[in-house]
Amino acid sequence: MRAILIRAIPVLLAAAAALGIVFWLRAGPGAVIEERLPVPSTRPVEKEEVAWPGQFAKSGAEVPDLAGSWPCFRGPGHDGISHEETPLVRSCGPEGPKPLWSVPVGIGYGAAAVRNGRVYILDYDEARQADTLRCLSLADGKELWRRWYRIPIASSHGITRTIPAVVEPYVVTMGPKCHVMCADSGDGEFLWGLDLVKEYGTTVPQWYTGQCPLIDAGRAILAPAGKDVLMVGIDLATGKPVWTAPNRHGWKMTHSSVIPMDFNDHHMYVYCGSGGVVGVAGYDGDNYKAGDILWEREDWRVNFASVPSPVPIGDGRILLSGGYGTGSMMIHLKEEGGRITSEVVWRLEKSKEFGSEQQTPVFFNGHIFAVLPGDAGALAGQMICLDLDGRHVWTSGPQHRFGLGPYMIADGMILAMDDNGRLTLAEASSVAFKPLAEAQVLDGHETWGPMALAGGRLIVRDLQHMVCLDLRKEPGDGK
C-alpha cells in the first residue's frame, strides 16, 4: 500500500500543476499581443464548445498597402498560378533569396493568405489552447492583431492545415476541429462563427481539417459532409445558410477543398468527398437551383486520405489525383438535354504512372505539373510533367526529389519546396526539367504548407516558422 502511495505522489503533483495552469490560462490575457506558440504538450484534450466571439488583441502597428494578392488556397485563380506581372529572380547564391522577415508559428502546415498588404494565417496557440487568426504586415511581419477562441486540440502529426479566404471586408477560417469563423479583414471584428460538427454532424477527419474555405459571390462555400448536408453556401454578411446540397450517400469530409468551375452556362463547385466526386450548382438555372447536385461519380475514392483538390482543365475536363496507390483519373463533363453527365477519359491506377499524395497538381500551358507520391517506386518524390492524354513528358530525375513539399507556378517558373526547406526555381517547361536555382531557405522539417506569392514576396513555412522571401527582380538585373 505504501509503495502504491509513493508511486501516486508524482501523479498527484502533476495533476495539481496542470490544474493550476488551467486556472491561470482561463484568467485571460492582457490587451497587448504576446507570442505564445511553444511546442505542444501531451496533456489530455478536454471536450469543450467554442465561446464565440473569443478574444482579441491588437498592436496598433501601421500596415503599408502593398501590391499583390494571394487571397485563398491556390491563389486568386484557384489554380496554383501567380498571374501577377512582377518580374522574379531566376538565380540566387547559395544563401538563397533575401529573407524579409520571419515569425514563429504553432506546429502544423496552415499557410498564408495575402490581401492589401496583410498576411492572414489561422494558427494554433498551444499555451492558450486556442485557434488563433493572426493578421501580419506583409512589409515586415509585424503582428497587427489576433483573434482567438479556446478549443483544446492535441497534436496529431501537426495541428493546423488550412488557409484563410479573404475578400473585403471579410476573412473566413476553418479550424482543425471544423470551427468556421468570419471576421472583418481590416480590424479583426468578429462577425460570426459556426461549429460544423454541432450544426451539421460533421465527422472531423483524421489529422484534423484540411479543407480550406472558399469565398465566391458573397458566400462562404463549405463542405461539412454531415448527416444530411454535403455542401453549404453561407451568406458572408449574416452567417446564415443560403442553400444546402444534400448528402445523398452519407459521404464524410476529406482533406480536399471545394473548387469553383464553369462549364457551359453552369457555375458549379466540385468536391471530392469520401465516397466520390460531385458537382454542385452555384446559382439557380433553368431546371435546377443553387445547391442541387448537377452530377456525381462514386468510382473515385482515395481510401486512406483524400487530400488533393480537383483540377479543372478546361472544356469540361477535371483531373482527379490521390496517393496511397490511388493513381489518377481524367473525367469529361457533357451536357445533353439540360442534363450533365461525366465520362472517364483515362485512368492511371498505379502511382508511378501518375498520382499525388498531398499537394494539388497545377495545370499550365496545356500540361500538368505535380510531384509523384512516395509509393511511385524509383520515381517517388520526383516532379513530373504530364500531357493531357496522361503520358509522361519528363520527370525531374533522382537528384531532384521534393517529397510532400508544395509547388506553384509564377513568372514562367516552377517554385518547388522539398520536405526539408530547400527551394528550387525551374523553368515551367513542357520539354524537360530545367532547374535554374536552388537554396536552403528554411532549416526545415516538414515544409509542407502551401506557398503564397504576392507582389514578388514569397511566404513559406516549415513546422514552426514562417518566412517571407524577396523574389523581386531588381530593375536592370538580367538574371
Secondary structure as the mmCIF struct_conf table of DSSP 4:
data_model
#
loop_
_struct_conf.conf_type_id
_struct_conf.id
_struct_conf.beg_label_comp_id
_struct_conf.beg_label_asym_id
_struct_conf.beg_label_seq_id
_struct_conf.end_label_comp_id
_struct_conf.end_label_asym_id
_struct_conf.end_label_seq_id
HELX_RH_AL_P HELX_RH_AL_P1 ARG A 2 ARG A 26
TURN_TY1_P TURN_TY1_P1 ALA A 27 ALA A 27
BEND BEND1 ALA A 31 VAL A 32
HELX_LH_PP_P HELX_LH_PP_P1 ARG A 43 LYS A 47
TURN_TY1_P TURN_TY1_P2 TRP A 52 PRO A 53
STRN STRN1 GLN A 55 LYS A 58
BEND BEND2 ALA A 67 ALA A 67
STRN STRN2 TRP A 70 TRP A 70
BEND BEND3 CYS A 72 CYS A 72
TURN_TY1_P TURN_TY1_P3 PHE A 73 HIS A 78
BEND BEND4 ASP A 79 GLY A 80
STRN STRN3 ILE A 81 SER A 82
STRN STRN4 LEU A 88 LEU A 88
BEND BEND5 ARG A 90 ARG A 90
TURN_TY1_P TURN_TY1_P4 PRO A 94 GLU A 95
BEND BEND6 PRO A 97 PRO A 97
STRN STRN5 LYS A 98 PRO A 104
BEND BEND7 ILE A 107 ILE A 107
STRN STRN6 GLY A 108 GLY A 108
STRN STRN7 ALA A 113 ARG A 115
TURN_TY1_P TURN_TY1_P5 ASN A 116 GLY A 117
STRN STRN8 ARG A 118 ASP A 125
TURN_TY1_P TURN_TY1_P6 GLU A 126 GLN A 129
STRN STRN9 ALA A 130 SER A 137
TURN_TY1_P TURN_TY1_P7 LEU A 138 ASP A 140
STRN STRN10 GLU A 143 ARG A 150
BEND BEND8 SER A 156 HIS A 157
BEND BEND9 ILE A 159 ILE A 159
STRN STRN11 THR A 160 THR A 160
STRN STRN12 ALA A 165 VAL A 167
TURN_TY1_P TURN_TY1_P8 GLU A 168 PRO A 169
STRN STRN13 TYR A 170 MET A 174
TURN_TY1_P TURN_TY1_P9 PRO A 176 LYS A 177
BEND BEND10 CYS A 178 CYS A 178
STRN STRN14 HIS A 179 ASP A 184
TURN_TY1_P TURN_TY1_P10 SER A 185 ASP A 187
STRN STRN15 PHE A 190 ASP A 195
HELX_RH_AL_P HELX_RH_AL_P2 LEU A 196 TYR A 200
HELX_LH_PP_P HELX_LH_PP_P2 THR A 202 PRO A 205
TURN_TY1_P TURN_TY1_P11 GLN A 206 TRP A 207
BEND BEND11 TYR A 208 TYR A 208
HELX_LH_PP_P HELX_LH_PP_P3 GLN A 211 PRO A 213
STRN STRN16 LEU A 214 ASP A 216
TURN_TY1_P TURN_TY1_P12 ALA A 217 GLY A 218
STRN STRN17 ARG A 219 LEU A 222
BEND BEND12 LYS A 227 ASP A 228
STRN STRN18 VAL A 229 ASP A 235
TURN_TY1_P TURN_TY1_P13 LEU A 236 THR A 238
STRN STRN19 PRO A 241 PRO A 246
TURN_TY1_P TURN_TY1_P14 ARG A 248 HIS A 249
HELX_LH_PP_P HELX_LH_PP_P4 TRP A 251 MET A 253
BEND BEND13 HIS A 255 HIS A 255
STRN STRN20 ILE A 259 PHE A 263
TURN_TY1_P TURN_TY1_P15 ASN A 264 ASP A 265
STRN STRN21 HIS A 266 GLY A 273
TURN_TY1_P TURN_TY1_P16 SER A 274 GLY A 275
STRN STRN22 GLY A 276 ALA A 281
BEND BEND14 GLY A 282 TYR A 283
BEND BEND15 ASP A 286 ASN A 287
TURN_TY1_P TURN_TY1_P17 ALA A 290 GLY A 291
STRN STRN23 ILE A 293 ARG A 297
BEND BEND16 GLU A 298 ASP A 299
BEND BEND17 ASN A 303 PHE A 304
BEND BEND18 PRO A 308 PRO A 308
HELX_LH_PP_P HELX_LH_PP_P5 SER A 309 PRO A 310
STRN STRN24 VAL A 311 GLY A 314
TURN_TY1_P TURN_TY1_P18 ASP A 315 GLY A 316
STRN STRN25 ARG A 317 GLY A 322
TURN_TY1_P TURN_TY1_P19 GLY A 323 THR A 326
STRN STRN26 GLY A 327 GLU A 336
TURN_TY1_P TURN_TY1_P20 GLY A 337 GLY A 338
STRN STRN27 ARG A 339 LEU A 348
BEND BEND19 LYS A 350 LYS A 350
TURN_TY1_P TURN_TY1_P21 SER A 351 GLU A 353
BEND BEND20 PHE A 354 PHE A 354
BEND BEND21 GLU A 357 GLN A 359
HELX_LH_PP_P HELX_LH_PP_P6 THR A 360 PRO A 361
STRN STRN28 VAL A 362 PHE A 364
TURN_TY1_P TURN_TY1_P22 ASN A 365 GLY A 366
STRN STRN29 HIS A 367 VAL A 371
TURN_TY1_P TURN_TY1_P23 GLY A 374 ASP A 375
BEND BEND22 ALA A 376 ALA A 376
HELX_RH_3T_P HELX_RH_3T_P1 GLY A 377 LEU A 379
TURN_TY1_P TURN_TY1_P24 ALA A 380 GLY A 381
STRN STRN30 GLN A 382 GLN A 382
STRN STRN31 MET A 383 LEU A 386
TURN_TY1_P TURN_TY1_P25 LEU A 388 ASP A 389
BEND BEND23 GLY A 390 GLY A 390
STRN STRN32 HIS A 392 THR A 395
TURN_TY1_P TURN_TY1_P26 PRO A 398 GLN A 399
STRN STRN33 ARG A 401 ARG A 401
TURN_TY1_P TURN_TY1_P27 GLY A 403 LEU A 404
STRN STRN34 TYR A 407 ALA A 410
TURN_TY1_P TURN_TY1_P28 ASP A 411 GLY A 412
STRN STRN35 MET A 413 MET A 417
TURN_TY1_P TURN_TY1_P29 ASP A 419 ASN A 420
BEND BEND24 GLY A 421 GLY A 421
STRN STRN36 ARG A 422 GLU A 427
BEND BEND25 SER A 430 ALA A 432
STRN STRN37 LYS A 434 GLN A 440
BEND BEND26 LEU A 442 LEU A 442
BEND BEND27 HIS A 445 HIS A 445
BEND BEND28 GLY A 449 GLY A 449
HELX_LH_PP_P HELX_LH_PP_P7 PRO A 450 MET A 451
STRN STRN38 ALA A 452 ALA A 454
TURN_TY1_P TURN_TY1_P30 GLY A 455 GLY A 456
STRN STRN39 ARG A 457 ARG A 461
BEND BEND29 LEU A 463 GLN A 464
STRN STRN40 HIS A 465 ASP A 470
STRN STRN41 ARG A 472 ARG A 472
HELX_LH_PP_P HELX_LH_PP_P8 LYS A 473 GLU A 474
TURN_TY1_P TURN_TY1_P31 PRO A 475 GLY A 476
#
